[in-house]
Amino acid sequence: MGNFLFILSKDDNESATRCFQFAKIAHGKKHHVDLFFIDGGVMWANKNRDLNVKTNTGDCPADYLPYLVDNEVAIGICTPCAKNRGLDEAAFFSNMLLDGGPHLIDMAAEAKVFNF
């Protein structure tokens, strides 16, 4: 099976929805999946955020992110990106941890990378 890394760098509803959708599809097909949030994308780590805002296609992050959380798909959150935005790990979903660039590069070296 394949190894996929999905990188979310935008605080954008459509980008997050697609990122989570394709990560869910890949995981459901039994591929190894990791996600990493950088820059504005770290804002999606906040479990108190409204995930029900619909995209133009009618779906939303809530259609996909709970699957990733429930299936404990690993999501790394860029430490300086989160800290500089005042995000606290206590507000993260259970499958999300602060992480750094060295680990991101190691994951990317072994995976097909999708950027959102």
Secondary structure per residue as TSV (DSSP state, phi and psi in degrees):
chain	resnum	aa	ss	phi	psi
A	1	M	-	360.0	166.3
A	2	G	-	-85.3	170.7
A	3	N	E	-127.1	118.4
A	4	F	E	-122.1	140.3
A	5	L	E	-124.2	122.0
A	6	F	E	-108.1	120.8
A	7	I	E	-109.6	123.0
A	8	L	E	-108.7	117.2
A	9	S	-	-116.0	1.5
A	10	K	-	-121.4	144.3
A	11	D	-	-89.6	67.7
A	12	D	-	-134.2	128.2
A	13	N	H	-60.6	-44.3
A	14	E	H	-67.5	-42.7
A	15	S	H	-61.3	-44.5
A	16	A	H	-64.7	-43.0
A	17	T	H	-59.4	-47.3
A	18	R	H	-65.9	-42.0
A	19	C	H	-57.2	-50.6
A	20	F	H	-66.5	-37.9
A	21	Q	H	-61.1	-50.7
A	22	F	H	-70.3	-32.3
A	23	A	H	-64.2	-41.9
A	24	K	H	-63.9	-43.9
A	25	I	H	-60.1	-48.9
A	26	A	H	-60.8	-44.1
A	27	H	H	-65.0	-41.3
A	28	G	H	-62.9	-25.3
A	29	K	T	-89.8	11.2
A	30	K	T	74.0	19.6
A	31	H	-	-80.1	157.3
A	32	H	E	-77.9	131.7
A	33	V	E	-131.7	132.9
A	34	D	E	-128.3	151.6
A	35	L	E	-125.2	154.4
A	36	F	E	-144.4	127.8
A	37	F	E	-103.4	128.2
A	38	I	-	-128.7	169.2
A	39	D	G	45.7	-135.8
A	40	G	G	-63.8	-18.7
A	41	G	G	-62.3	-21.7
A	42	V	G	-63.4	-19.6
A	43	M	G	-64.3	-19.5
A	44	W	G	-77.9	-4.6
A	45	A	G	-76.6	-16.4
A	46	N	B	-72.9	109.6
A	47	K	T	-68.6	-10.5
A	48	N	T	-92.8	0.2
A	49	R	S	-73.3	148.2
A	50	D	-	-74.2	115.9
A	51	L	-	-100.2	6.4
A	52	N	-	-100.3	8.3
A	53	V	-	-71.7	122.6
A	54	K	-	-78.4	146.5
A	55	T	-	-87.8	178.0
A	56	N	T	-63.5	-22.0
A	57	T	T	-89.2	-2.0
A	58	G	S	92.8	-3.0
A	59	D	-	-101.4	176.1
A	60	C	-	-153.4	167.1
A	61	P	G	-55.3	-33.0
A	62	A	G	-64.6	-16.9
A	63	D	G	-75.3	-16.9
A	64	Y	T	-130.3	-39.8
A	65	L	H	-61.0	-40.8
A	66	P	H	-57.2	-34.7
A	67	Y	H	-60.4	-45.2
A	68	L	H	-64.8	-38.9
A	69	V	H	-67.0	-50.3
A	70	D	H	-61.6	-33.1
A	71	N	T	-93.2	8.6
A	72	E	T	53.2	40.2
A	73	V	-	-70.1	125.6
A	74	A	-	-66.9	130.1
A	75	I	E	-128.0	116.2
A	76	G	E	-89.1	140.4
A	77	I	E	-116.6	120.3
A	78	C	E	-54.1	119.8
A	79	T	H	-59.8	-55.6
A	80	P	H	-66.3	-32.3
A	81	C	H	-62.7	-42.9
A	82	A	H	-71.8	-47.1
A	83	K	H	-61.0	-41.5
A	84	N	T	-72.0	-11.6
A	85	R	T	-104.5	7.9
A	86	G	T	73.0	21.3
A	87	L	-	-82.9	139.7
A	88	D	-	-114.6	137.4
A	89	E	G	-56.7	-25.6
A	90	A	G	-62.1	-23.9
A	91	A	G	-92.2	-0.6
A	92	F	B	-78.4	156.2
A	93	F	-	-65.9	158.4
A	94	S	T	-63.6	-22.5
A	95	N	T	-95.2	12.3
A	96	M	E	-116.1	135.4
A	97	L	E	-136.6	149.2
A	98	L	E	-61.6	141.0
A	99	D	E	-150.8	175.4
A	100	G	-	-132.5	172.5
A	101	G	H	-56.8	-41.0
A	102	P	H	-58.1	-41.0
A	103	H	H	-69.2	-38.1
A	104	L	H	-58.7	-45.7
A	105	I	H	-63.9	-41.7
A	106	D	H	-61.5	-43.4
A	107	M	H	-64.4	-43.4
A	108	A	H	-64.0	-32.3
A	109	A	H	-64.2	-23.2
A	110	E	T	-111.9	7.5
A	111	A	S	-135.4	162.4
A	112	K	E	-82.1	129.2
A	113	V	E	-109.0	132.6
A	114	F	E	-117.9	130.7
A	115	N	E	-111.3	134.0
A	116	F	-	-128.5	360.0
